[in-house]
Amino acid sequence: MAAVLSPAEGKVSSSTLLELQLRRRQRRSKNFLLKHAANEPESLEETLQAATISFKTDDSRQRASERQPPGSEVPKQPLSGAEVAHQLETWIKQMADFESIDLSSNETSGMYTMPSVVSKDAASIDPYPKLDKEKFTYKGGRDKDRRFHGRGVIEFDNDCSMTGVWKNGKRDGKCRMDAMEGSVSLLDGYFSDDKINGKVRVQLTDSTWITGYAKESVLHGFCRYYDKDKKLQYIGITRNGKLFGTCWKILPGGGYIVGKVDAEGQFTGPNIAYIYPDNITAFLGMFEKGDMVRTQSVTLQGFETEYNCIKVPVFSKPDGEFFKKEVSTTEWLTPNTMLEDPYELRTVYVGPSKTPGAEEGLFAARDLKPNTIAAFYNGIRRQK
């Protein structure tokens, strides 16, 4: 930058230098604003402030980018509570769609199937693992050795049936079957080398449903569990036929239990959470077989992903009083009558009623959407 000399003193004038800098910044910021905004700031101070803010923002992004290791991205800004709640609501709706699994084609990349070896002791979901021990009639294609080959239909003596594709005597392709014995009453899925591998939909003998991924005729990947009315109950990885890793249990009326299940597929451990129906408020702590033992209030802040498909919630640091499950009786309610529910703190409050003689009442603390749970009532239970 060239020095500016004062004619009177023959040296640099700090005031003249400052004015020159201001004029240059004004021209630069004005050119910037002409390109990026319809209206100019009202004053020079606003112009310089806008330019300075813009410069600091871009510079901070550049410095953050320079600090990142090669190939990584600048961390994203944290999501708002509404954005987090919307993400969870959208994901649950997608998972709840019973028809969302596309059985018109198989998924063979292994993305949603566990890479581990299937245990020999794991329960098979194939109603007919050994067809040679069954009594049936077959109609369909055969190869030169008279083995089942191509499309065919098997009709069993017990009036059940199987339709599908065979290759040199082994099921190889999409097959559909029903059964009267065992735990599976209906199966629709893909076979390779006479084993169920890939997408599958199963109805159990209790009329509940499972959709997901199998390996070697064992549920061994991403699965969703539905009740007999096809309403979603569980989301999670199933390994060797049992829930594994981070799983979600959908509760009646709204809300979820989520966390890493134990070896028996139970929600037992020190890092299990119950998420309220607002998809933000939660309890995090110790659970025993799905029952809350000792937890603290947290808020849902975002998600990570496990096994390419399972949302893993990220919570704030646990804080405040401890909570546990308490079931009232005909004579006992709770020893902690003043312990405030973190969800109800956001939805309701107790105040004087405007109705004569009504004393206190329960009022909405904010505008609530239709079908929103306002409060949970744990009253004295009556014996029938």
Sequence and secondary structure as in RCSB ss.txt:
>XXXX:A:sequence
MAAVLSPAEGKVSSSTLLELQLRRRQRRSKNFLLKHAANEPESLEETLQAATISFKTDDSRQRASERQPPGSEVP
KQPLSGAEVAHQLETWIKQMADFESIDLSSNETSGMYTMPSVVSKDAASIDPYPKLDKEKFTYKGGRDKDRRFHG
RGVIEFDNDCSMTGVWKNGKRDGKCRMDAMEGSVSLLDGYFSDDKINGKVRVQLTDSTWITGYAKESVLHGFCRY
YDKDKKLQYIGITRNGKLFGTCWKILPGGGYIVGKVDAEGQFTGPNIAYIYPDNITAFLGMFEKGDMVRTQSVTL
QGFETEYNCIKVPVFSKPDGEFFKKEVSTTEWLTPNTMLEDPYELRTVYVGPSKTPGAEEGLFAARDLKPNTIAA
FYNGIRRQK
>XXXX:A:secstr
    B TTTSSB HHHHHHHHHHHHHHHHHHHHHHH SS  SSHHHHHHHHHHHHHHHHHHHHHHHHS TT    
     HHHHHHHHHHHHHHHH GGGS TTS   S TTB  S   TTS    S S GGGS EEEEEEE TTS EEE
EEEEEETTS EEEEEEETTEE EEEEEE SSSSEEEEEEEEETTEEEEEEEEEETTS EEEEEEETTEEEEEEEE
E TT  EEEEEEEETTEEEEEEEEE TTS EEEEE  TTS   EEEEEEE TTSSEEEEEEEETTEEEEEEEEEE
EEEEEETTTEEEEEE   EEEEE      SS   S TT   TTHHHHEEEEE SSTT  EEEEESS   TT    
         
